[in-house]
Amino acid sequence: MKRIIRYMAAALTAIIALSACNSAKTKKALMPNITGKAGEVIVVIDQGDWEGAVGTVLRDSLAGDTPFLPQREPLFSLVNVPQSAFTNMFKVHRNIILLNINSSVVEPGVVFRKDIWAAPQTVINVNAPNAETAVTLIEENSRKMALAIEQAERDRIISNTKKYEEVKLAPVVREIFGGSPHFPSGYQLKKKTSDFVWIEYAIQHVTQGIFIYKYPVVEGEQMLSLESLVENSDEMLKNNVPGMFDNTYMMISDFLTPSIEYQRYKGLEFAEIRGLWEVYNDYMGGPFVSHAFYSQDGKDVIVLQAWVYAPKYDKRQYLRQVESVIYSFEWNKEK
């Protein structure tokens, strides 16, 4: 009897959990779609605070220059909306920061929420009893806030890519590297060898490209150091990405030293490099982001290198789009 009761209790718990999950999915499905431009953030704050120290620290944290672009572009585009004007029209925006600066606040803090009035939406609440506390909270959480908005933008791009995927490309990459990103509709295979694949999307005046390549691990060397990754990248690009004229080829620019961060995303550990690329003996160039990690058997380094060439346009959103592609990388699923 006790065993039957335990079984029934476990079954009931599972049913309740499944029901709650389905209820959450149904609620999200019934929500309106988000509005607003990619990279745009609504900041709900009274005009006095927006023009004062709170607004200044928000702009410094979230609207500073995007690193490693050829020209100055803000990380995010902030739009101020006063509390009194925060109506339903603005509540369905993609990214919202709500400033609650009120002496009645007893638990100051920054709260991250999703899908409050629309989906897929990111809402960040900053609760503070006064402006000084709000400034401190934003300074302490600025990186977390920026990463939350960036991740939300990236996830939206990846989700849309999977809906409208160029399905013939991933199998080509998987065969050589044991895994592949998801490529949006319109991307095309430009080159394929035993260790190098070049895939790109090109329209007039704009090219978004991705290189996937691998090379053997050398025992005793720091394969994921910045110096090693740049050296091997330059060699692979010199051999595989010629310029328009003789003795021209793509390379990582030394005009600015690239940055490197060691990341973990959805179980994959990789070295992320950001910098500028150029064409040796020519005047072409632009921004790039690369992810480098070990193959599943540990014998090779695999690199996903996303880059943009858009000499006539701002590049922030083009780079964010192509960067999201390499973030969508998945190993082959075991059968």
Summary of the structure (lengths in Angstrom):
residues: 335
radius of gyration: 23.4
end to end distance: 40.7
largest distance: 84.1
contacts: 1008
relative contact order: 0.11
helix: 36%
strand: 33%
